[in-house]
């Protein structure tokens, strides 16, 4: 068990600044040039913004919402609020205004930090329904010259007012920090809301410390490590990498320009630690696959030959079997011929730890990267346990599992296979929802609603969400995510929703990857005009049928997809078909595509 210091986050921050001072804490790209922010500069910004909040009337216990892409101001505002004894919460910048309204209203936020005009407009659209909101603080005021001034103030103006207050009350910031208690709620993280409205998970300073030290120990994080911040900071996984670990360990955070430019940013940053959700790993995989397919026959031959050697080597390494000298030499030749270039291409050649988390990923997906020499691990955690709770440790990697528990977690399986967790990282409950809290934490045990198994070596495998398990009319239990993840290994499939609850056979709704299938169609000189017309091409259906056949061969016959339907539109967050974290809202899909599902089953 990790020994806790019982320090609040701001106290840990002050210790880190005292130790690291002029070392780089953050790096952000500005007009094509990487700018470094030292720990001393970091503290100055946090201090001035905190005192600026005081001048606006922010008080201990108040809530501050942040709607922005990842940037240094996100962290400044976060730590400033916490230093004053407030509670910060993030709102996904991709959220439409109804979702923004729900989170800001439900959280009782008195102030909100907006990135720019777009995010400010979402707040102004619902301002009349946010009676507790006093101020809108905007990072980038471009295009807002004629906006009403009574509710809106720039981020810089808040810092300027805090700088002035610091001159007259130089000790105020430290006085506020000293008032903090480890048991105080400091962060609220809203769940993705796959089955209903998002819930605000309340997290204390002690929760954060327990989870962070455990994650740092499990991943062997050092001050020399560098990370890239690109996943939404509203998500607990990104907060671990961009906020908690740097404060406790002292590693450097680099802000990507955006999630869409992550591959280019990775090449420039070359991080030593990298967190990717399954969709990122799928995109990196498909990017390599599609580019190889577009190359000449000789390069394709080299790639196929080298990958065969890479897969053979990776499987032996993962099984802890001896790799003979000849195979070692062959792999080294492949490394210099192609693997090294591919590692550079995706920006992960210097990464000593790569992690897939936030959702299940296909073992085949991770095996591909192991073949390239990128030893990708899988982790598992939840908002309600302040992030990471299981991970592959060291070289003990078993694909298909999520590894073993981190230091602050105890666990057991309920009689029906549901995973239960206990420890100091378990959250304090859901905000204004004691009923949900009582159902989630029972006698100190967090009920995860995930069905899991444990093998003889102690590796945990997540089968699926309890509520998502399908039971066919023949009584067979099917875990849809296992099949869905295998389907998404194909570069031509972006999303898959497996069907079959109460039915005679398994079927699927499949969304093609428009970019990759579009390239394939262009190479085959197959005409199309838009997503709908491309999905409707018989050649495309045959292409997807091949991918389905490949997946079916990996599963028992009862788990085979007998029929599938290609969606004629892309699933979208704005249409309530996906969450902000790009998880499928199954209930919405079943309702919205009821006609298509009935067509599959001839109802």
Buried (B, 14 or more C-beta within 10 A) or exposed (E): EBEBBEBBBBBBBBBBBEEBEEBBBBBBBEEEEEEBBBBBBBBBBBBBBBBBBBEBEBEEEBBBBBBBBBBBBBBBBBBBBBBBBBBBBBBBBBBBBEBBBBBBBBBBBBBBBBBBBEBBBBBBBBBEEBEEBBBBBBBBBEEBEEBEEEBBBBBBBBBBBBBBBBEEEEEBBEEBBEEBEBEBBBBBBBBBBBBEEBBBBBBBBBBBBBBBBBBBBBBEBEEEBBBBBBBBBBBBBBBBBBBBBBBBBBBBBBBBBEBEEBBEBBBBBBBBBBBBBBBBBBBBBBBBBBBBBEEEEEEEEBBEBBBEBBBBBBBBBBEEEEBEEEBEEBBBEBBEEBBBEBBBBBBBBEBBBBBBBBBBBBBBBBBBBBBBBBBBBBBBBBBBBBBBBBBBBEEBBBBBBBBBBBBBBEBEBBEEEBBBBBBBBBBBBBBEBEEBBEEBBEEEBBBBBBBBEBEEEEBBBBBBBBEBBBEBEEEEEBBBBBBBBBBBBBBBBBBBBBBBBEBEBBBBBBBBBBBBBBBBBEEEEBEBEEBEEBBEBEEBBEBBEEBBEEBBEEBEEEBBBBBBBBBBEBBEBEEBBBBBBBBBBBEBBBEBBEEBBEEBBEE
